[in-house]
Amino acid sequence: MTRAALLALALLLPGPVLAQQRAQPAPRQDDLPQQVDRNLRTCIGTSQDMGLIARCMDSQRAVVAPRLDTAVERLLATQSDPARREGLAAVQAAWANYRNLRCDFAGSNPERGAEAAADRAACLLQFDLGRTVEIEQLLAPPPAPQQRQQQQRR
């Protein structure tokens, strides 16, 4: 993998997602960001083919997308007030619009040449992964009192 592609993966994929994980206890077996990272490493291997790298990221995004959709639907279902539900739907639509605009911009840099498609794919994957983790954390039950005490001691 080229140095630029590794840098893009290092900068774009983990981002705020891994920062959030560091504040949490040890990762679970079903930790989505780590699954995606593992799958990307397997898919990309040592290839320097930017087309392959972009396809691998797109395939992982196709895995994350249904989980994001489910998390959004579950979060919407928690809103009993129709106005709040509509507001939350508007927030999600605005987030998706921002993601698309931001990632289209990231993928349109003519100086990046063939790597621009991989930049766009990495951006979209990072946004979707981060939003999925964010919403799933909102939906998670609060930690038990004993877990809170252990977290406060750290």
N, CA and C atoms as a LAMMPS dump frame, in Angstrom:
ITEM: TIMESTEP
0
ITEM: NUMBER OF ATOMS
462
ITEM: BOX BOUNDS ff ff ff
-5.0000000000000000e+02 5.0000000000000000e+02
-5.0000000000000000e+02 5.0000000000000000e+02
-5.0000000000000000e+02 5.0000000000000000e+02
ITEM: ATOMS id mol type element x y z
1 1 1 N 0.852 -1.161 0
2 1 2 C 0 0 0
3 1 3 C 0.898 1.224 0
4 2 1 N 0.537 2.228 -0.749
5 2 2 C 1.375 3.411 -0.803
6 2 3 C 1.34 4.148 0.517
7 3 1 N 2.338 4.944 0.708
8 3 2 C 2.421 5.732 1.929
9 3 3 C 1.205 6.646 2.061
10 4 1 N 0.746 7.215 0.94
11 4 2 C -0.412 8.109 0.958
12 4 3 C -1.676 7.364 1.377
13 5 1 N -1.854 6.141 0.867
14 5 2 C -3.045 5.362 1.219
15 5 3 C -3.013 4.979 2.69
16 6 1 N -1.832 4.594 3.177
17 6 2 C -1.717 4.274 4.608
18 6 3 C -2.027 5.495 5.456
19 7 1 N -1.539 6.651 5.02
20 7 2 C -1.803 7.877 5.753
21 7 3 C -3.299 8.185 5.742
22 8 1 N -3.941 7.997 4.582
23 8 2 C -5.384 8.246 4.497
24 8 3 C -6.145 7.327 5.439
25 9 1 N -5.759 6.05 5.467
26 9 2 C -6.416 5.113 6.379
27 9 3 C -6.183 5.512 7.826
28 10 1 N -4.953 5.864 8.14
29 10 2 C -4.616 6.212 9.521
30 10 3 C -5.336 7.474 9.96
31 11 1 N -5.451 8.446 9.054
32 11 2 C -6.074 9.71 9.424
33 11 3 C -7.592 9.672 9.351
34 12 1 N -8.114 9 8.342
35 12 2 C -9.551 9.056 8.124
36 12 3 C -10.339 7.996 8.86
37 13 1 N -9.872 6.776 8.879
38 13 2 C -10.679 5.702 9.445
39 13 3 C -10.812 5.784 10.958
40 14 1 N -9.732 5.776 11.712
41 14 2 C -9.914 5.713 13.157
42 14 3 C -10.49 6.983 13.742
43 15 1 N -9.968 8.124 13.369
44 15 2 C -10.454 9.42 13.822
45 15 3 C -11.079 9.426 15.19
46 16 1 N -12.236 10.06 15.281
47 16 2 C -12.908 10.184 16.57
48 16 3 C -13.452 8.863 17.099
49 17 1 N -13.614 7.899 16.216
50 17 2 C -14.143 6.609 16.656
51 17 3 C -13.193 5.957 17.653
52 18 1 N -11.913 5.882 17.3
53 18 2 C -10.956 5.253 18.205
54 18 3 C -10.727 6.095 19.447
55 19 1 N -10.822 7.404 19.322
56 19 2 C -10.687 8.252 20.506
57 19 3 C -11.801 7.945 21.498
58 20 1 N -13.003 7.702 21.003
59 20 2 C -14.114 7.347 21.877
60 20 3 C -13.871 5.994 22.523
61 21 1 N -13.275 5.069 21.778
62 21 2 C -13.04 3.731 22.309
63 21 3 C -12.04 3.763 23.453
64 22 1 N -11.038 4.641 23.368
65 22 2 C -10.02 4.693 24.409
66 22 3 C -10.617 5.072 25.757
67 23 1 N -11.7 5.808 25.74
68 23 2 C -12.339 6.223 26.979
69 23 3 C -13.225 5.116 27.544
70 24 1 N -13.417 4.056 26.791
71 24 2 C -14.287 2.96 27.209
72 24 3 C -13.447 1.79 27.721
73 25 1 N -14.113 0.84 28.375
74 25 2 C -13.393 -0.367 28.785
75 25 3 C -12.897 -1.144 27.576
76 26 1 N -12.225 -2.236 27.831
77 26 2 C -11.665 -3.062 26.76
78 26 3 C -12.714 -3.339 25.69
79 27 1 N -12.298 -3.332 24.393
80 27 2 C -13.26 -3.546 23.32
81 27 3 C -13.908 -4.922 23.389
82 28 1 N -15.154 -4.941 22.932
83 28 2 C -15.891 -6.203 22.885
84 28 3 C -15.527 -6.943 21.616
85 29 1 N -15.903 -8.22 21.58
86 29 2 C -15.635 -9.038 20.397
87 29 3 C -16.347 -8.493 19.162
88 30 1 N -17.517 -7.909 19.342
89 30 2 C -18.295 -7.455 18.192
90 30 3 C -18.08 -5.968 17.912
91 31 1 N -16.946 -5.426 18.282
92 31 2 C -16.658 -4.016 18.12
93 31 3 C -16.561 -3.679 16.628
94 32 1 N -17.506 -2.91 16.146
95 32 2 C -17.622 -2.612 14.723
96 32 3 C -16.375 -1.963 14.122
97 33 1 N -15.813 -0.919 14.719
98 33 2 C -14.623 -0.319 14.099
99 33 3 C -13.463 -1.305 13.946
100 34 1 N -13.297 -2.165 14.918
101 34 2 C -12.21 -3.132 14.816
102 34 3 C -12.51 -4.202 13.769
103 35 1 N -13.768 -4.576 13.642
104 35 2 C -14.149 -5.523 12.585
105 35 3 C -13.86 -4.923 11.213
106 36 1 N -14.239 -3.671 11.036
107 36 2 C -14.016 -2.996 9.761
108 36 3 C -12.521 -2.899 9.468
109 37 1 N -11.74 -2.512 10.466
110 37 2 C -10.295 -2.42 10.291
111 37 3 C -9.695 -3.761 9.885
112 38 1 N -10.116 -4.814 10.568
113 38 2 C -9.63 -6.169 10.27
114 38 3 C -10.013 -6.567 8.838
115 39 1 N -11.255 -6.301 8.466
116 39 2 C -11.722 -6.652 7.119
117 39 3 C -10.981 -5.856 6.041
118 40 1 N -10.712 -4.575 6.329
119 40 2 C -9.967 -3.775 5.356
120 40 3 C -8.556 -4.295 5.172
121 41 1 N -7.907 -4.641 6.266
122 41 2 C -6.544 -5.162 6.17
123 41 3 C -6.52 -6.456 5.343
124 42 1 N -7.535 -7.299 5.534
125 42 2 C -7.618 -8.544 4.775
126 42 3 C -7.889 -8.266 3.302
127 43 1 N -8.802 -7.363 3.028
128 43 2 C -9.193 -7.048 1.651
129 43 3 C -8.052 -6.37 0.893
130 44 1 N -7.413 -5.407 1.529
131 44 2 C -6.374 -4.626 0.854
132 44 3 C -5.048 -5.363 0.82
133 45 1 N -4.732 -6.036 1.921
134 45 2 C -3.449 -6.737 1.98
135 45 3 C -2.303 -5.777 1.772
136 46 1 N -1.428 -6.089 0.841
137 46 2 C -0.287 -5.231 0.547
138 46 3 C -0.462 -4.504 -0.787
139 47 1 N -1.656 -4.535 -1.319
140 47 2 C -1.924 -3.915 -2.616
141 47 3 C -1.71 -2.405 -2.56
142 48 1 N -1.24 -1.869 -3.673
143 48 2 C -1.103 -0.425 -3.829
144 48 3 C -2.098 0.09 -4.867
145 49 1 N -3.004 -0.777 -5.289
146 49 2 C -4.001 -0.445 -6.296
147 49 3 C -5.095 0.407 -5.652
148 50 1 N -5.14 1.683 -6.021
149 50 2 C -6.113 2.597 -5.418
150 50 3 C -7.551 2.182 -5.733
151 51 1 N -7.763 1.581 -6.887
152 51 2 C -9.102 1.09 -7.226
153 51 3 C -9.535 -0.001 -6.267
154 52 1 N -8.639 -0.931 -5.968
155 52 2 C -8.933 -2.005 -5.024
156 52 3 C -9.177 -1.43 -3.63
157 53 1 N -8.361 -0.5 -3.225
158 53 2 C -8.504 0.1 -1.897
159 53 3 C -9.867 0.771 -1.773
160 54 1 N -10.253 1.535 -2.788
161 54 2 C -11.568 2.191 -2.772
162 54 3 C -12.686 1.154 -2.738
163 55 1 N -12.563 0.07 -3.524
164 55 2 C -13.594 -0.982 -3.53
165 55 3 C -13.689 -1.67 -2.174
166 56 1 N -12.555 -1.907 -1.526
167 56 2 C -12.57 -2.53 -0.201
168 56 3 C -13.296 -1.634 0.808
169 57 1 N -13.012 -0.343 0.747
170 57 2 C -13.678 0.59 1.656
171 57 3 C -15.174 0.665 1.358
172 58 1 N -15.516 0.692 0.082
173 58 2 C -16.93 0.713 -0.298
174 58 3 C -17.647 -0.555 0.179
175 59 1 N -16.966 -1.706 0.104
176 59 2 C -17.603 -2.952 0.548
177 59 3 C -17.821 -2.934 2.061
178 60 1 N -16.912 -2.339 2.803
179 60 2 C -17.103 -2.238 4.25
180 60 3 C -18.198 -1.245 4.581
181 61 1 N -18.3 -0.202 3.8
182 61 2 C -19.39 0.76 4.007
183 61 3 C -20.742 0.095 3.75
184 62 1 N -20.785 -0.815 2.787
185 62 2 C -22.024 -1.549 2.515
186 62 3 C -22.407 -2.437 3.697
187 63 1 N -21.427 -2.854 4.489
188 63 2 C -21.697 -3.648 5.686
189 63 3 C -22.171 -2.732 6.826
190 64 1 N -21.58 -1.553 6.924
191 64 2 C -21.898 -0.616 8.01
192 64 3 C -23.254 0.055 7.778
193 65 1 N -23.601 0.342 6.533
194 65 2 C -24.813 1.109 6.214
195 65 3 C -26.092 0.535 6.826
196 66 1 N -26.357 -0.769 6.719
197 66 2 C -27.587 -1.286 7.332
198 66 3 C -27.58 -1.132 8.861
199 67 1 N -26.42 -1.264 9.459
200 67 2 C -26.337 -1.097 10.915
201 67 3 C -26.599 0.358 11.288
202 68 1 N -26.101 1.3 10.484
203 68 2 C -26.39 2.716 10.719
204 68 3 C -27.879 2.982 10.555
205 69 1 N -28.467 2.462 9.492
206 69 2 C -29.904 2.657 9.264
207 69 3 C -30.724 2.111 10.428
208 70 1 N -30.357 0.938 10.912
209 70 2 C -31.065 0.331 12.045
210 70 3 C -30.912 1.187 13.298
211 71 1 N -29.707 1.681 13.541
212 71 2 C -29.471 2.522 14.725
213 71 3 C -30.29 3.806 14.643
214 72 1 N -30.342 4.406 13.458
215 72 2 C -31.13 5.632 13.282
216 72 3 C -32.607 5.344 13.532
217 73 1 N -33.112 4.252 12.97
218 73 2 C -34.518 3.895 13.175
219 73 3 C -34.823 3.65 14.658
220 74 1 N -33.916 2.958 15.332
221 74 2 C -34.104 2.708 16.768
222 74 3 C -34.101 4.016 17.551
223 75 1 N -33.202 4.937 17.19
224 75 2 C -33.144 6.223 17.884
225 75 3 C -34.404 7.037 17.613
226 76 1 N -34.866 7.029 16.379
227 76 2 C -36.124 7.723 16.061
228 76 3 C -37.29 7.154 16.869
229 77 1 N -37.286 5.839 17.05
230 77 2 C -38.367 5.186 17.798
231 77 3 C -38.375 5.573 19.268
232 78 1 N -37.263 6.075 19.784
233 78 2 C -37.228 6.49 21.193
234 78 3 C -37.915 7.83 21.409
235 79 1 N -38.222 8.516 20.326
236 79 2 C -38.832 9.849 20.43
237 79 3 C -40.351 9.728 20.36
238 80 1 N -40.999 9.888 21.494
239 80 2 C -42.458 9.752 21.52
240 80 3 C -43.16 11.01 21.013
241 81 1 N -42.519 12.134 21.125
242 81 2 C -43.095 13.397 20.648
243 81 3 C -42.838 13.513 19.141
244 82 1 N -43.904 13.628 18.337
245 82 2 C -43.728 13.702 16.879
246 82 3 C -42.814 14.85 16.436
247 83 1 N -42.88 15.975 17.128
248 83 2 C -42.024 17.107 16.76
249 83 3 C -40.552 16.771 17.002
250 84 1 N -40.271 16.083 18.103
251 84 2 C -38.884 15.67 18.382
252 84 3 C -38.411 14.641 17.35
253 85 1 N -39.291 13.726 16.987
254 85 2 C -38.948 12.717 15.99
255 85 3 C -38.626 13.394 14.652
256 86 1 N -39.459 14.374 14.261
257 86 2 C -39.207 15.117 13.025
258 86 3 C -37.898 15.901 13.117
259 87 1 N -37.647 16.485 14.281
260 87 2 C -36.399 17.224 14.48
261 87 3 C -35.188 16.318 14.359
262 88 1 N -35.277 15.147 14.962
263 88 2 C -34.182 14.187 14.886
264 88 3 C -33.979 13.702 13.448
265 89 1 N -35.067 13.478 12.734
266 89 2 C -34.962 13.075 11.325
267 89 3 C -34.293 14.179 10.507
268 90 1 N -34.597 15.433 10.822
269 90 2 C -33.974 16.561 10.126
270 90 3 C -32.477 16.629 10.443
271 91 1 N -32.123 16.36 11.696
272 91 2 C -30.709 16.34 12.072
273 91 3 C -29.985 15.254 11.285
274 92 1 N -30.568 14.085 11.199
275 92 2 C -29.928 12.982 10.477
276 92 3 C -29.805 13.311 8.991
277 93 1 N -30.822 13.911 8.421
278 93 2 C -30.763 14.284 7.003
279 93 3 C -29.673 15.332 6.768
280 94 1 N -29.566 16.295 7.685
281 94 2 C -28.518 17.32 7.563
282 94 3 C -27.133 16.684 7.709
283 95 1 N -27.005 15.734 8.632
284 95 2 C -25.733 15.035 8.814
285 95 3 C -25.355 14.309 7.516
286 96 1 N -26.308 13.595 6.926
287 96 2 C -26.048 12.839 5.694
288 96 3 C -25.665 13.793 4.555
289 97 1 N -26.322 14.928 4.484
290 97 2 C -25.991 15.908 3.45
291 97 3 C -24.573 16.442 3.66
292 98 1 N -24.22 16.772 4.897
293 98 2 C -22.87 17.243 5.198
294 98 3 C -21.839 16.172 4.839
295 99 1 N -22.101 14.927 5.254
296 99 2 C -21.192 13.82 4.943
297 99 3 C -20.953 13.74 3.441
298 100 1 N -22.025 13.76 2.675
299 100 2 C -21.903 13.627 1.228
300 100 3 C -21.123 14.783 0.615
301 101 1 N -21.44 16.009 1.051
302 101 2 C -20.724 17.17 0.52
303 101 3 C -19.242 17.127 0.904
304 102 1 N -18.982 16.811 2.156
305 102 2 C -17.599 16.768 2.653
306 102 3 C -16.781 15.702 1.919
307 103 1 N -17.373 14.534 1.751
308 103 2 C -16.639 13.435 1.122
309 103 3 C -16.52 13.618 -0.386
310 104 1 N -17.524 14.218 -1.009
311 104 2 C -17.398 14.541 -2.43
312 104 3 C -16.25 15.527 -2.63
313 105 1 N -16.139 16.488 -1.72
314 105 2 C -15.04 17.445 -1.786
315 105 3 C -13.701 16.733 -1.593
316 106 1 N -13.626 15.847 -0.613
317 106 2 C -12.379 15.114 -0.358
318 106 3 C -11.982 14.279 -1.562
319 107 1 N -12.947 13.772 -2.277
320 107 2 C -12.671 12.913 -3.423
321 107 3 C -12.52 13.648 -4.735
322 108 1 N -12.533 14.972 -4.691
323 108 2 C -12.454 15.735 -5.945
324 108 3 C -11.146 16.504 -6.094
325 109 1 N -10.179 16.241 -5.248
326 109 2 C -8.912 16.95 -5.307
327 109 3 C -8.114 16.472 -6.518
328 110 1 N -7.948 17.332 -7.534
329 110 2 C -7.231 16.894 -8.741
330 110 3 C -5.763 16.569 -8.474
331 111 1 N -5.2 17.126 -7.426
332 111 2 C -3.802 16.851 -7.094
333 111 3 C -3.606 15.414 -6.595
334 112 1 N -4.689 14.778 -6.15
335 112 2 C -4.592 13.411 -5.634
336 112 3 C -4.704 12.362 -6.733
337 113 1 N -5.142 12.764 -7.893
338 113 2 C -5.216 11.838 -9.03
339 113 3 C -6.049 10.61 -8.711
340 114 1 N -5.476 9.435 -8.962
341 114 2 C -6.184 8.165 -8.764
342 114 3 C -6.497 7.91 -7.291
343 115 1 N -5.781 8.561 -6.401
344 115 2 C -6.016 8.349 -4.97
345 115 3 C -7.269 9.082 -4.474
346 116 1 N -7.806 9.998 -5.265
347 116 2 C -8.981 10.769 -4.852
348 116 3 C -10.184 9.861 -4.587
349 117 1 N -10.366 8.821 -5.395
350 117 2 C -11.495 7.904 -5.18
351 117 3 C -11.353 7.177 -3.851
352 118 1 N -10.129 6.807 -3.502
353 118 2 C -9.897 6.155 -2.21
354 118 3 C -10.112 7.14 -1.072
355 119 1 N -9.755 8.407 -1.28
356 119 2 C -9.995 9.435 -0.261
357 119 3 C -11.49 9.57 0.011
358 120 1 N -12.28 9.609 -1.057
359 120 2 C -13.735 9.728 -0.91
360 120 3 C -14.308 8.513 -0.193
361 121 1 N -13.873 7.328 -0.603
362 121 2 C -14.373 6.093 0.015
363 121 3 C -14.004 6.035 1.498
364 122 1 N -12.777 6.427 1.826
365 122 2 C -12.342 6.438 3.234
366 122 3 C -13.151 7.444 4.039
367 123 1 N -13.417 8.577 3.456
368 123 2 C -14.206 9.619 4.131
369 123 3 C -15.619 9.112 4.438
370 124 1 N -16.273 8.542 3.438
371 124 2 C -17.637 8.037 3.633
372 124 3 C -17.664 6.941 4.69
373 125 1 N -16.705 6.043 4.631
374 125 2 C -16.65 4.958 5.613
375 125 3 C -16.434 5.511 7.011
376 126 1 N -15.515 6.462 7.147
377 126 2 C -15.246 7.036 8.462
378 126 3 C -16.485 7.721 9.031
379 127 1 N -17.166 8.499 8.219
380 127 2 C -18.374 9.189 8.687
381 127 3 C -19.441 8.18 9.118
382 128 1 N -19.715 7.186 8.275
383 128 2 C -20.756 6.209 8.599
384 128 3 C -20.398 5.398 9.832
385 129 1 N -19.155 5.02 9.936
386 129 2 C -18.708 4.243 11.092
387 129 3 C -18.81 5.07 12.367
388 130 1 N -18.348 6.298 12.31
389 130 2 C -18.418 7.172 13.477
390 130 3 C -19.851 7.447 13.91
391 131 1 N -20.726 7.683 12.944
392 131 2 C -22.138 7.967 13.273
393 131 3 C -22.814 6.726 13.848
394 132 1 N -22.481 5.559 13.325
395 132 2 C -23.061 4.322 13.859
396 132 3 C -22.657 4.133 15.307
397 133 1 N -21.381 4.293 15.59
398 133 2 C -20.892 4.147 16.971
399 133 3 C -21.544 5.187 17.877
400 134 1 N -21.63 6.415 17.405
401 134 2 C -22.234 7.495 18.191
402 134 3 C -23.684 7.173 18.563
403 135 1 N -24.472 6.759 17.591
404 135 2 C -25.89 6.485 17.85
405 135 3 C -26.048 5.235 18.711
406 136 1 N -25.257 4.202 18.448
407 136 2 C -25.361 2.991 19.265
408 136 3 C -24.985 3.272 20.722
409 137 1 N -24.05 4.186 20.938
410 137 2 C -23.708 4.557 22.31
411 137 3 C -24.866 5.296 22.974
412 138 1 N -25.567 6.116 22.217
413 138 2 C -26.743 6.804 22.757
414 138 3 C -27.837 5.812 23.146
415 139 1 N -27.939 4.749 22.382
416 139 2 C -28.98 3.747 22.616
417 139 3 C -28.605 2.728 23.691
418 140 1 N -27.322 2.635 24.01
419 140 2 C -26.864 1.635 24.985
420 140 3 C -27.373 1.983 26.376
421 141 1 N -27.713 0.957 27.149
422 141 2 C -28.132 1.231 28.522
423 141 3 C -26.963 1.816 29.312
424 142 1 N -27.255 2.648 30.297
425 142 2 C -26.164 3.214 31.098
426 142 3 C -25.424 2.101 31.833
427 143 1 N -24.132 2.311 32.099
428 143 2 C -23.386 1.273 32.804
429 143 3 C -23.927 1.063 34.215
430 144 1 N -23.754 -0.144 34.707
431 144 2 C -24.17 -0.465 36.075
432 144 3 C -23.359 0.379 37.053
433 145 1 N -23.866 0.611 38.263
434 145 2 C -23.154 1.451 39.225
435 145 3 C -21.708 1.004 39.458
436 146 1 N -21.451 -0.297 39.526
437 146 2 C -20.1 -0.79 39.757
438 146 3 C -19.183 -0.398 38.587
439 147 1 N -19.679 -0.498 37.343
440 147 2 C -18.885 -0.124 36.18
441 147 3 C -18.585 1.374 36.195
442 148 1 N -19.56 2.206 36.605
443 148 2 C -19.341 3.646 36.665
444 148 3 C -18.242 3.985 37.655
445 149 1 N -18.231 3.319 38.81
446 149 2 C -17.208 3.564 39.819
447 149 3 C -15.831 3.183 39.265
448 150 1 N -15.738 2.059 38.552
449 150 2 C -14.467 1.635 37.98
450 150 3 C -14.005 2.633 36.917
451 151 1 N -14.93 3.146 36.113
452 151 2 C -14.572 4.115 35.086
453 151 3 C -14.113 5.423 35.718
454 152 1 N -14.716 5.828 36.832
455 152 2 C -14.349 7.073 37.486
456 152 3 C -12.959 6.966 38.11
457 153 1 N -12.546 5.787 38.532
458 153 2 C -11.228 5.599 39.149
459 153 3 C -10.105 5.732 38.136
460 154 1 N -10.399 5.501 36.872
461 154 2 C -9.344 5.528 35.832
462 154 3 C -8.943 6.894 35.512
